[in-house]
């Protein structure tokens, strides 16, 4: 069995860019089931008057 010693190193620029790109897609493009198929940005930036919230209320009324 080989043992490896992991060293804490500074992340590479390419890695940082890749993570940043993923976070951007996750927050702005990917629809989230727990947010009623909206993006986190839609929920955060557009607020209560947004159509996303109105659609959600309509669906909840129908389901009741």
Long-range contacts (C-beta under 8 A, 24 or more apart in sequence): none
